[in-house]
Amino acid sequence: MHMSLRFRLNGRLIELKESGGAVLLDWLRREEGLTGTKEGCREGDCGACLVLLGEAPADPHAGKVEWVPVTSCLLALGDLDGRHVVTIEGLAADGPTPVMRALHDQNASQCGFCSPGIVVAITARLLEGGSIHEAALAAALEGNLCRCTGYAAIRRAVAKIAPDFADLPKDFSERLAALAERGVIPPALAESMKDLPPAASHQKATPAAEGSPASDERTLGGGTDWFVRHPDPEPETEFEFVDRQRKLRGIHKVDGRLEIGAAATIREFFASRAVRALAQGIESFEVDVASPSIRARGTLAGNIANASPVADMTAMLLALDARLRLKERHGEATREVALRDFFLGYKKTAARDDERIDAIILPDAAVPRRVAFEKAAKRARLDIAAVNTAMACRIEEGEGAPVLRDVRLSAGGVGPTPLFLAAASAFAEGKAVDAALVREVSRLAAAGTSAMSDARGSASYRTTMVERLTTAHFLRLFPELKLEEELFA
């Protein structure tokens, strides 16, 4: 199925008709000859194919455009309508940039295969604003792998770059001008990055010719999961790109509840002031979920619909008592279902064939709660959890120790579906926090699972980890009680 598309590529306006499901990486390399964007894992894990994507912010008050690093191997060409893509060739149009020179000077580019993605990732962080320091730039590279294991040299390059850009202006236009003046972005390209071109169409794909086979319609969010499983989609597949609909990207309060649109990304969720006010401390767990480039495209609704028993975002949302609004694909009828009731079995959900997730709803938006999240994985970052757990609660002051209210515990990786740990949650309700409570809640949490053994861990390991990670929630939320002194005496 072909779409009419209008977008910018390195400042140049592109207008074409192309299969909406074609992958950007392939089009860049095969049709445009932009081979600086490398094909590596084709699963969004290595960062070799990173490009900059300019798009309208979900918040209409946030400005005209925001720039994020994305993996072009998981980005549909049809999703570029009205957007702007910048590749390594665009950044290097006037010669080596300060980022490139720093990598060269510190011998951080050996075979060079990962270098374009690293340059894009660092440049994206400079564009993003906020505090620029060595740790921030290093965190921006968490989705980039170096096959030559030249990480020490890459860290030296980051350490060299950071002080030179610590004074970047907060205002986007001023920051963009400063980066152009310092040679990070060619001035002509920077001028074109201030706004976005008008889209050719906001409609779904249309048949390329009479007699085309019946389309296989897909509702697509970020594509970060779908394109891993379908790297070469059939040309006749028809896509509805839900992130084209701004209302589905919003996060706002409605009738005392917080509604998160189906197209809201993981990045937008953690950045939301409303989410941070409701789920206090949740922003500290963003680094535990995927990489910056995947968080920039992956959606909460997609994470839920994938129905993985160990999805990190699902664990957090279960602890926040989330509900889902399901909507007919070709109608207006909606219904709500609690997230805890949405998962029926392994990869099976309560959504009907004619329904999709329209919004994720968090109740009692005016009542803040504290949140803790833990996961056990083989790597500290960028890995699927063997086990994950989350806890949310309100904390009331008691005569002695704090008292727990509205307690909700969840766990993933310990059954065919993500689990709400009902017995452990109910036992903790209304009780003062002490070591005895922590022991019993942790025991009940482990007893509420049905773990199985697989390549990521045995059943006994998973069950033990649920108990220990539940204990870790209390240590994280109540450091002043020094519970570890009694728990581990």
N, C-alpha and C positions, 0 to 999 in steps of 0.2 A: 504494500500500500504506500503510495507516494504522498508527500506533503509539500506544499509551497512553504519555503523557508526564507527568512531574511535575518541575517545576523552579521556581526563584524568578526573578522579574523585578523588579528594583529593590526587593527585599525582600518582594514579594507572591508567594504560592504560586500557581502556575499548574498546572492539571490539564486535559488535553485529549487528544483523539485527532486526529492530524494526519498527513499524508503525511510519512514519515520523511525524504524527500529534499527537502522544501520548504526554501528558503533563509531563514535567520533575518532577513536584511535585509528581505525582502518581507513577512514576517509582522509584523515590528515596525511597519512603515510602514502596511500595508494593514489589518491586523486590530487592532492596538493603538493606531494613530494616533500613534506615537512617531516623528515626522518629523524630530526633531533628528539622528537617524542618517541621514546623507545617502547617496544613491546617486550614485557618481561613475564610476570606471572599470569597476567590476564585475569586476575581475581581481586585486584585492588589492594594487594598486600605488599608490593615492593616499591611503589612510588616512582618507577622509571618512566611512567607515562603521564606524569602530572602536567596539567595545564592550569592557567588562571581562568576562572569563569567570572564574568561580570554579570550581575543580575539585579533586578529590583529587590530591595529588602522586603521582608515580610511585613515589617512595620512601616507604613506609609510616611511616618514622620521622621524616619531615620535617614532620609536623603534620597537621591536619585539612583544610586548604584552602590553595591558592595561587591568586593572581590574576594573570592575564596579559592583555595587550591582543590582541584578535583582530579580523580583518576579517569582519564579519557577512555580507558578500556571498559568502563562501566557506565558511560554516558551516551544516551541515545542522541543521534543527530537531530531527531525531531524535537528534542527538548531544548534546542538552541534558539528557536525562533524568538527574536526580540532580545537576544543576549549577545555577549561579546566574549570571544575566546582569544587568549594570548598564549602563544607557545614560546619555547626557548628561542626560536628564530626571531620572534618579535622583540624579545628582550635584548637580543644581541644585534639588532639591526644597525646600531652605530658602533659596534665593536664590543670588546669585553667590558662588563660592568664591574663595579667594585666587589660585588659578591663573587663573580667569576674569578677576579684577580686574587681575592683572598684564598679561594680554593687552590688556585695555581701556586701561589706563593708558599702555601703550607704543604705542598705535595699531596693535596687531598683528592686529586683526580688521577687515578692510576689507569685502569682500562678505560675509564670515562663513561661507562654505560649508565651508571647511576647519577652522574654529575648534572645532566639537564634537570632531572626531577628535584635534586637538592637545591639547585639555583632557584627553581620555581617555588619550592616550599619556603625558602628563606625570604624571597621577594614578597610572597603572599603575606608572611608575618609582618614585614615592614609596612605593607599597605594597610594591614588590619588596624594598626595603631596600638594604643595601649602602651604599657611600659615595655621598652625594648632593652633587654639585658641578656646575658649569656644563657641563662636558664630558659628564658622564653624562646629564644631561637633554637636551642637544643630540643625543646618540647615540640616545636614546629616540624622537626625532622623525624618524629617518632614513626611515621609511616614510610620512611625511606630506608631501603636496605642497600648495603654496599657489598658486592660480591667479592671484592678484593680485601675485605675486612680492614678498610682504611679509616676506621672510626676515630682513632686518636688524632689523625691529621684533620679530619672533618671537625672535630671538637676544637682544635687549635684555630681553624679558620673562623668558626663561630665566635670564639673568644676575641679574635681580631676585629670582626665586623661589628659586634655589639656596641662598643664604646663610641664608634663613629656615628651611630644613629640613635643614641639615647635621647637626643633632643628633638626628635621629629614632632611637628605640630599635631595637636589632637584633631583639628578640623581636617576633614578628608581632602578638600580642594587644596588647602595649604600643604598638607602632607604630600599629596601627589606632585605638587609643584616642586617641593623640596627634593623629592626623589628624582624628579626629572633633572633638576639643577645639578644634583650630585652624580648623575649618570647611571642610576639604578634602572631607570626606565627611559628610553629615548623620548625626547621632548615631543615629537610628532605623535608618537603612540600615546603618551600621557594625555595629550589634548583630546584624543578620541576616547579616552577612558572615563571622561567626566560624566557621560550620559550613555544611554542605550538607544539603538535604532528601533523604529516601530516594527512590531511583529508583522509578518505577512498574513497570519491567520491564527485565530485562537480555536479553530475547529479541529476535530479529529481528522485523521488521515482519510483520504478518499481513494477509491480504486484507481489504479494506474491506467486501466484500459477496460473497454467493454468485455464482458465474458470472464473477468477475473474470478478466481475461485472465491467462495464465501470466506469472509474474513474471520480470523480468530481474535476477538477483541480482548485486550489486556488493559487493566487499569494499572498504571505504573506510577510509583512515587519517585524515589531516587534511582532505582534500578541497581542498587548496590548488592542486592541478593539475586535478583532475577537474571541479570546478565552473567553472573558467575555460573548459574545453572544452564543458561541459554546463550553461550557466547556468539552463536551465529543464528539469530532468529530467522524464521522463514519470512521472505519478502512480503507475503500477503498478510502477515500479522498486523492487525490494527491496534494502535495504542491510544489510550486516553491518558494524557499527561496531567495528573491532578495538580502538580505544582504550578501549572499555568493559571490556576484559579486562586487568586490572592486570598479569598475568604477561607480557603482550606489550609492556608499557611499561618493564619492568625492564632494568637493565644490571648484570650481575654475573658473577663468575668461576665457571666450571664446568670441572673437570678441567684446570686450567691454561690455559684459554682464556677470552676475554672474550666473553660472549654479550649481544648488543644486541637486545632484543625488536622485533618488526616495527612496533609502534606507538610506539616511542621517537621523540621529536621531535628536530629539529635542535638546539633549545635545550637539551634534556636531554642530548644527546650531548656538547655542548661543556661543559656544567656538571658532567659526571660526573667525580668524582675518579679513578675507575678508568681512564677514558679518558685523562685528563690524565697519569696516572702512566705509562701505556703509551706514549702518543704525546706526547712532551714538546714543549711549545710550541704544540700544535695549537689551544689556546683563543684564541691571538692572531689566528686566521684567521676567527673567527666573524663578524666585522663584514663580511667579504668575501662572505658568503652571505645573500642576500635582505634582509629587514627584520625588526625585532623581532617584529612581529605574524605574519609568515609563519613565522619560525623557531619560534614558539610552537605552531604547528599542523602544519607540514609534517613528514613523517616521513622517516627515512632509507630505509625500505623503499619508500616511494612514489617517492622520488627515483631509486632504482635501477630500480624496475619501469617507470617512465616511459621508460627506455632512451634518454634524450637523450645524444647523443655528447659534450655539453659540460657535463654536470651537475657542479657543483663538489664535492658530497659524494662522488660516485662516484670522482672523480679521487683524493681523499684516501684513500678506502677501498681503491682499487686499490694505492696505494703501501703500505698497511698489510697487504697480502696477505690481504684479507678473503675469507671463504667465506660462502655462503648455505645455510641450511637451508630446503628447500622442503617443504611439507606439503600433503597432500591436503585439499581444501576440506571434504569430507564424510567424512573418514576420519582414521586416525592414522598412516598410512605417511609416512615422511619420507626424504629423501635430501639429500646435500650436493653442492654444486658450487662450484668456485672462481669468484670474481667475474670473474676475467679470462676464464673460459670461458662466462660467462652470456650475453654479448651475441653474437648470431649475425649480425646485420646491422642496418641502420637500423631502429630501433624493433622489432626482433625479438629475443626472448630464448629461453633454453633451458627456461623454465617451461612445463609442459604446461597445457592448458586447465583441468584439474582441480586445479591446484596454485597455491599462493600462497607468498610469502616468510614464513617463520615467525620467522627470526632471522638476524641478521648476526653472524658469528663472526670474532673477531680472534685468531689463534694466538699462542702463547708470551706469555701475558699477564704473566709474571714477568720478561720481558726488555724493558726500556724501549728505545725508539728515538727519535731526533730526527726531527722532521717539518718540511718546508718546503712552502709552497703559493704559487703565483703565478697571476695571471690578467691577461689583457689585455682590456679592455672600453672602450666609448666613454665610460662614466661610471665614476667611482671607486667608487661604491656602487650597489646596486639595479639591476644590469644583467646580462644574460646575457653570458657571456664569449664573445669571438671565439676565444680560445685559453685553456686553463688547463693547468697542470702541477703535479705533486706529487712529492715525494721523501721517502723514509723510509730510515733507516739506523741501524745501531749504529756507535759511534765508539770505536776502541781507540787507546790511546796507543802511538805508534811511537817509534823511536829519534830521529826528527826530527819530521816532520809526523804528524798523526793518520792512522790507517788506517781504511778503510771496510769494514764488514761488513753482510751482509744488506741489500744495496742494492736498492731498488725505485723505479723511476721510472715515472710515468704521464703521459698527456697526453689532453686532450679538445679537440674542435673541429678535429681534423686527420684525420678519417676518418669512416666511417659509424657507428663504435662508439667508446666510450672505449677507449683503448689502454694496455696494459702494454708499456713500452719494454724489451723483453727484451735486445737487444744492448747498449744503453747500460748497463743494470743489471749485466749479466754482466761487461762490461769494467771497471767500477769496483770490482768485488768484490775485496777484499783489498789494494787499492792505497793508497799514501800520497797524501794530498791535496796537489797542487801545481798551478801554472798549466797545465802541459802536460796533466795528467789532466783538468782542467776543460774545456780546449779539445776534447779528443777525446771525452769523454762528451757534451758539448753537440752536437758534430758528429754522433755516432751517434744521439742522441735525435732530431735533426731528420731524419736519414736513415731513421729507423724509422716515419715518418708517411706518410700518403697524402692530404694535404690537397686540398680542392677550393675553388674560388672561389664566394663568395656575397655577399649584401648586407653581411655583417659583415667581410669581408676577402678579399683574393685568396689563392690558394694559396701564392704566394711569400711574402706577408706572414705567413701562418700558420706556414709552415715556418721562416722566419727568427725568428719570435717563440718557437717551441719551443726553438730553439738559445739564444736570449738569456735566456729565462726559466729554462732549465736552469742556465745560468751564474749567474743570480741566486740559485738555491738554494744554491750553494756560498758565495756572498758573504754570504748570510743566516746560514748555519750555521757559517761559519768566519771571522768578522770579524777575529779576532786574527791571521790569516795575511796580511791586507792583499793579497789576491790581485789586486785591481783595479789595483794599481800595476804589475804585470807584464802583466795581461790587456789593459789599455787604454793601455799606454805608447805 
